[in-house]
Amino acid sequence: MQTDPINYADATLRLAVAVALAAVLGWDREAKSRPAGLRTHMLVSLGAAGFALIAASVAAWVGGVWL
């Protein structure tokens, strides 16, 4: 298990992967003319991934266990 905090490159990579995967879903919905398309999915996934990183950082700070 990793006990040191996440570095900026790793956090950026995780956020970029979340946005890229959500872009695929959003693009598909936008192509089918459904609500909540590309931009919405990208922003929601970015926020969710950001909150997950913050939660993991707080857990590492409090408990000493990094996910």
Rosetta silent file (secondary structure, phi, psi, omega in degrees, C-alpha in Angstrom):
SEQUENCE: MQTDPINYADATLRLAVAVALAAVLGWDREAKSRPAGLRTHMLVSLGAAGFALIAASVAAWVGGVWL
SCORE:     score description
SCORE:     0.000 S_00000001
   1 L     0.000  143.743 -178.420    0.000    0.000    0.000 S_00000001
   2 E   -91.011  128.283 -178.233    1.194    3.480   -0.790 S_00000001
   3 L  -109.022   -8.498  178.396    1.389    5.839    2.183 S_00000001
   4 L   -86.819  152.718 -177.903    2.799    8.972    0.551 S_00000001
   5 L   -66.705  159.336 -178.783    0.427   11.583   -0.857 S_00000001
   6 L   -70.365  142.634  177.861   -0.456   11.652   -4.521 S_00000001
   7 L   -90.506  169.606 -175.701    1.713   13.845   -6.726 S_00000001
   8 H   -65.275  -36.172 -179.824    0.393   16.388   -9.215 S_00000001
   9 H   -65.649  -41.524  179.428    1.197   14.295  -12.275 S_00000001
  10 H   -67.659  -41.888  178.667   -0.754   11.318  -10.939 S_00000001
  11 H   -64.321  -41.594  178.993   -3.713   13.497   -9.930 S_00000001
  12 H   -64.577  -40.291  177.761   -3.729   15.185  -13.338 S_00000001
  13 H   -63.252  -44.031  179.253   -3.626   11.826  -15.076 S_00000001
  14 H   -62.986  -42.216  178.632   -6.545   10.518  -13.016 S_00000001
  15 H   -67.149  -39.296  179.382   -8.613   13.626  -13.726 S_00000001
  16 H   -66.242  -39.143  177.841   -7.778   13.495  -17.444 S_00000001
  17 H   -65.331  -41.527  178.708   -8.791    9.840  -17.697 S_00000001
  18 H   -61.800  -43.393 -179.972  -12.095   10.584  -15.954 S_00000001
  19 H   -67.642  -40.372 -179.076  -12.817   13.460  -18.340 S_00000001
  20 H   -65.232  -42.760  178.757  -11.813   11.435  -21.407 S_00000001
  21 H   -67.079  -38.288  177.514  -14.051    8.504  -20.505 S_00000001
  22 H   -69.197  -30.403  178.090  -16.955   10.830  -19.757 S_00000001
  23 H   -64.208  -36.271  177.658  -16.374   12.598  -23.071 S_00000001
  24 H   -63.247  -46.191  178.641  -17.004    9.337  -24.895 S_00000001
  25 H   -64.965  -43.990 -179.380  -20.320    8.890  -23.097 S_00000001
  26 H   -65.353  -38.461  178.772  -21.280   12.521  -23.545 S_00000001
  27 H   -64.278  -39.725  178.416  -20.411   12.506  -27.234 S_00000001
  28 H   -63.756  -43.568  179.464  -22.622    9.455  -27.767 S_00000001
  29 H   -67.092  -38.421  179.779  -25.545   11.118  -25.999 S_00000001
  30 H   -68.030  -35.082  178.565  -25.020   14.352  -27.909 S_00000001
  31 H   -66.487  -28.394  178.714  -24.943   12.479  -31.219 S_00000001
  32 L   -92.735    9.131  178.593  -28.324   10.981  -30.358 S_00000001
  33 L    57.691   42.242  176.547  -29.714   14.454  -29.453 S_00000001
  34 L  -100.257  155.881  176.886  -30.347   13.557  -25.833 S_00000001
  35 L   -68.528  165.889 -178.260  -30.105   15.995  -22.947 S_00000001
  36 L    58.480   74.531 -176.202  -26.969   16.056  -20.785 S_00000001
  37 L   -94.780 -139.914 -170.752  -24.397   15.782  -23.522 S_00000001
  38 H   -60.268  -55.755 -175.021  -20.662   16.177  -23.832 S_00000001
  39 H   -63.942  -40.142 -179.419  -19.998   19.207  -21.656 S_00000001
  40 H   -64.259  -47.418 -179.621  -22.297   18.069  -18.845 S_00000001
  41 H   -63.593  -39.482  179.859  -20.763   14.611  -18.606 S_00000001
  42 H   -64.894  -43.411 -179.030  -17.231   16.007  -18.680 S_00000001
  43 H   -68.264  -40.951 -179.736  -17.921   18.518  -15.898 S_00000001
  44 H   -65.639  -42.668 -179.742  -19.741   16.018  -13.691 S_00000001
  45 H   -68.147  -36.149  177.149  -16.971   13.429  -14.030 S_00000001
  46 H   -63.160  -43.685  177.659  -14.306   16.046  -13.337 S_00000001
  47 H   -64.479  -43.200 -179.935  -16.117   17.071  -10.166 S_00000001
  48 H   -65.043  -43.129  178.822  -16.634   13.481   -9.034 S_00000001
  49 H   -66.413  -37.158  176.859  -13.007   12.552   -9.668 S_00000001
  50 H   -63.628  -44.722  177.265  -11.872   15.689   -7.864 S_00000001
  51 H   -63.895  -37.133  177.491  -13.968   14.873   -4.823 S_00000001
  52 H   -64.427  -40.341  177.371  -12.631   11.299   -4.848 S_00000001
  53 H   -65.717  -40.517  178.589   -9.052   12.612   -4.885 S_00000001
  54 H   -64.735  -43.401  179.239   -9.815   15.004   -2.044 S_00000001
  55 H   -62.470  -41.666  178.593  -11.433   12.216   -0.006 S_00000001
  56 H   -66.641  -36.317  178.523   -8.444    9.939   -0.557 S_00000001
  57 H   -66.801  -42.092  177.986   -6.092   12.753    0.398 S_00000001
  58 H   -66.277  -40.773  178.307   -7.973   13.435    3.621 S_00000001
  59 H   -62.551  -38.899  178.459   -8.054    9.715    4.420 S_00000001
  60 H   -68.030  -36.826 -179.233   -4.287    9.531    3.893 S_00000001
  61 H   -69.678  -40.377 -176.773   -3.761   12.597    6.075 S_00000001
  62 H   -81.042  -49.788 -172.286   -5.959   11.273    8.897 S_00000001
  63 H  -101.466  -12.023 -179.666   -5.336    7.538    8.776 S_00000001
  64 L    79.145   13.699 -179.642   -2.036    7.230    6.991 S_00000001
  65 L  -117.397  122.139  179.266   -3.418    4.896    4.299 S_00000001
  66 E  -101.584  133.898 -179.429   -3.298    6.020    0.668 S_00000001
  67 L   -90.817    0.000    0.000   -5.644    4.413   -1.847 S_00000001
